């Protein structure tokens, strides 16, 4: 049975002639496309993707690509899954699911200006592979690479354009976390006092729990404050993309009276966006959900008139 193409990479640029591409560009593009596929497969399996060592067996068996075509007109590379296909032609294989995930990521980054907010955070290993693939743009021979999922078998043709602008957004998302001094109030819980791994969690009254680390000399203070309201202060690791505090190394700790918990946040001069982020408030996407809520049998105008009459009395 003839294998169907699961991925096409259409390479365009001043150094790309119809039906031809230089060996260095071809090797870089193909190698990083395969690496991105392997890492996406590992991410779907819940594995860490930026690591040393061989790829998982399922990625090797189900997701190894085979270059089968180099089309004229424009340099389009056609790929199939190297493994013999045993599934029904209308079914989506694991390899196709993996490729669809990468194309969705590229498409989302390409269509969003500024700092994109994606429904699912892209895997850092996949982003790293895309960033490396984008080195061809620095050579000035390639200006764009279109990731294409061919249509057919009930599937819609999907195109995601990868160019230098999208690569810049990929690089932005790979920025390392920043550090800043942070104060958090909440209930201190789930402490671990291992010799080489002292950690705990603080649960603020608003927002997500924050992981904490501490030095051994603070163990007694942490232990005494467990399951009590507390205020901690220390160097925080902040996600460069979301601005969320991911962890804090405790430098100062103070137990609080229950009625005083949250007082620090109340008087802190936080912006509207910071408050919304801490409380998990998102922009309203559909105003129609605000409609209704008033009983059909009640006349709104009569009710308002009655309210005004009562105020005048």
Buried (B, 14 or more C-beta within 10 A) or exposed (E): EEBBBBBBBBBBBEBBEEEEBBEEBBEBBBEBBBBBBBBBBBBBEEBEBBEEEEBBEBBBBBBBBEBEEBEEEEBBBBBBBBBEBEEEEEEBBBBBBBBBBBBBBBBBBBEEEEEBEEEEEBBBBBBBBBBBBBBBBEEEBBBBBBBBBBEEEEBEEBBBBBBEEBBEBBBBBBEEBEEEEBBBBBBBBBBEBEEEEBBBBBBBEEBEBBBBBBEEEBEEBBEEBEEBBBBBBBBBBBEBBEEBBEBBBBEEBEEBEEEEBBEBBEEEEEEEEEBEBBEEEEEEEEEEEEEEEEEEEEEEEEEEEEEEEEEEE
